[in-house]
Amino acid sequence: MLKKIIIAMLLVLPTSLAAQKFAHFDYTALMNSLPETKKAQGELEAMGKTYADELQSMEKEINAKIEKFQNEINDQTPENIRNRRAQEIQQMQERYQQAAQDNQQAFDEAKMKKMQPIVQKVMDAVNSVAKEGNYVYIIDKNASQSVGIVINESLSEDVTSKVMAKLGITQLIQPAAAGAAATK
């Protein structure tokens, strides 16, 4: 009896796998095609430039202080003055490092805050397509490659256009084209 059940399961299993639907989509192209992404990236670039300019200004100030210290200090300079000026430079360098950390943290938080709603919008559209099309899996074809998953695109449906329709995107911008468009 058990033998008959196992044989029946082995016969039914391949047909049930064949009935399952698999799909893939281009997440990067979808994200690059959304106007919200372009706006968020522009705001983040401006923020990053502001932070970089601030750090560059601090770095120039530190370098000027170091140069002045090296030019003014000689064997005749009292040790307490040398120590005090060296301590001032060290404090400036510590403030620079703290500012760099604070700026990076603020930038990361702003990036998450700006990008999370956009990512959620794309994933909601993908989930909607998955439910409507009764897909077992829908995989981002770019991310799958980076983790070693190979998609046989002849057996998997490309649903990028369906997700585009859900998002109201009329033209898909490929990642290489997005970089070129940003530089114009």
Secondary structure, DSSP 8 states (H G I E B T S, - for coil): -HHHHHHHHHHHHHHHHHH-EEEEE-HHHHHHH-HHHHHHHHHHHHHHHHHHHHHHHHHHHHHHHHHHHHHH--TTS-HHHHHHHHHHHHHHHHHHHHHHHHHHHHHHHHHHHHHHHHHHHHHHHHHHHHHHHTEEEEEEHHHHHHTT----TTTSEE-HHHHHHHHT-SS---HHHHHHHHH-
